[in-house]
């Protein structure tokens, strides 16, 4: 078995940033994040648990994902 058959690279974060800017021209924490998994033999172009889009929530005054 070759070394490149034994390596898995996982890139992720414990949080993400909002798609829009806040009042201070910055970005807030976002409850949705993403992860990338790369390895020899993994089929690409697949998504799991992705959202359909964003919806404005007036009470929270920001966009949230629609699943």
Helices and strands as residue ranges (DSSP letters): G 3-5, E 8-12, E 16-17, E 29-30, E 35-39, E 53-57, E 62-66
